[in-house]
Amino acid sequence: YQILRGDVVKRLEKLSGQQFDRIYFDPPYDSDLYVPVLSAIASLNLLAPDGELAVEHRPGSTLPEIALTIVREKRYGNTALTFYQAL
C-alpha cells in the first residue's frame, strides 16, 4: 500500500496512468475536497477494474455524482462509508 502526503489533488494528478485496487478517502467532513478529489479519481481512471473506492463522510451528506458506481453504503454511528466500483 501507499500513503501519500501533500496536496491531494496535485498528488492524484501525478498518479495518472496508475491503477489501484483499494482507495480510501477520508477528508474532513465539512471540507470542499469531495468534488475535486472524487472527480479526479474517476477522470484519471485510478481505480482498477475490480478495485474499490471507499469514501468516508457524514451520514446524510450528499456526495457528488462521478463516473463510478455506488455498490454499497454503510453507517457506523456518526460515520458513513460509501463504496464505489468502476463497473
SVG drawing of the C-alpha trace seen along z (x, -y; Angstrom):
<svg xmlns="http://www.w3.org/2000/svg" viewBox="-29 -24 33 31">
<polyline fill="none" stroke="black" stroke-width="0.4" points="0.0,0.0 1.0,-3.6 0.2,-6.6 0.7,-9.8 1.3,-13.2 0.8,-16.6 -1.9,-18.5 -4.3,-15.7 -5.4,-17.0 -1.8,-17.6 -0.7,-14.2 -3.6,-12.5 -2.6,-14.1 0.9,-12.7 -0.6,-9.2 -2.1,-9.4 -1.5,-6.1 -1.5,-4.0 -4.4,-2.0 -5.2,-0.9 -7.2,2.0 -8.2,0.0 -8.6,-3.7 -9.7,-5.1 -10.7,-8.8 -11.4,-10.3 -11.3,-14.2 -12.6,-16.5 -16.4,-16.2 -17.1,-19.8 -14.2,-20.3 -14.6,-21.2 -12.4,-18.3 -15.1,-15.8 -15.9,-17.2 -12.3,-17.7 -10.9,-14.5 -13.7,-12.2 -13.8,-13.7 -10.0,-13.3 -10.1,-9.7 -12.8,-8.9 -11.4,-11.0 -7.8,-9.8 -9.1,-6.2 -7.2,-5.5 -9.4,-2.7 -8.6,0.7 -11.4,2.6 -12.1,4.9 -11.0,2.2 -13.0,0.4 -13.1,-3.2 -14.3,-3.8 -15.4,-7.4 -15.9,-8.4 -18.4,-11.1 -21.1,-12.4 -24.3,-10.4 -26.9,-12.2 -24.5,-14.2 -24.7,-14.2 -21.7,-13.0 -21.1,-14.4 -22.0,-12.2 -19.0,-10.7 -18.3,-8.2 -18.2,-5.3 -21.0,-3.1 -22.1,-3.0 -22.1,0.6 -22.9,0.3 -23.3,-2.1 -22.7,-1.5 -23.3,-3.6 -21.4,-3.4 -22.8,-5.9 -21.7,-9.4 -19.7,-8.0 -20.9,-6.7 -18.9,-4.9 -19.9,-4.8 -18.2,-2.2 -17.7,-2.7 -16.5,-0.4 -15.7,-1.0 -18.4,1.1"/>
</svg>
